[in-house]
Amino acid sequence: MWAGERALILNSRGDLILAKLSPEGYREVGRAKVIDDTWAAPAFAGGCVFARNDTEIVCVPLGK
């Protein structure tokens, strides 16, 4: 998902990554472990990212 000029990425290890993507390349701005291994795509609603795996679901509020 795009967040302004940056991308929010949830990888399969459960890391939520904020990155800047440009023709020059990938630059990671921040990373946080939000859930254990996941295969599901995240959902975005109400200023939050929702991530799930086989046993849990988490809501991660996004700041400005």
N, C-alpha and C positions, 0 to 999 in steps of 0.2 A: 504494500500500500504506500502511496505517496503521502508524505507529510511535509507540505510546502515544497522546498527544493531537495528534500531528503527522502529516503525510502525506509520503511519499517519492514524488517524481514524476520520471520520466525523460522529457524532452522530445525532440522529433525532432532537435534540434541536438546531442544527446548530453550535455546538462547534467542532472546528478542534483541535484534540488532538495528541500530540507527546508522544509516550509511549515506554518504553522498556519492551519487553515481553521475559520471560525466564522461565525455569522450576521452578525457585524459585517463580515466580509470575509476577504480573503487577506492573510497576512503572511509574507513570505519570511524564513526563519531562516538558511539557508545554501545555497550553490550551488557545485558543482564540475563541471568538464568531465571526463567519464570516457571518452568515445569520440567519434569523428567521427559525422557524420550517421547516424541510425538510424531504421528504420521498425518494428523489432521491439519487442514488449512485453518488459519486463525480467522476470527470474526471481529469486526470493528463496529461498535455502537456506543452512543452516548459518551464519547470521549474516553472509551476503554478498549483494550484489546482482550478478547476472550480466547484462551487456548485450552485444548483438552488432549487427553491421552486415554488409554483404556480404563483408568481408574479415577481420574479427577478432572475437574475443570477449574480454571483460575480466571480471575478478572484483574487486569493490570490497568490502573488509571494512567492516562497519558497527561503529562503536564504540558505547559506551553513552551 
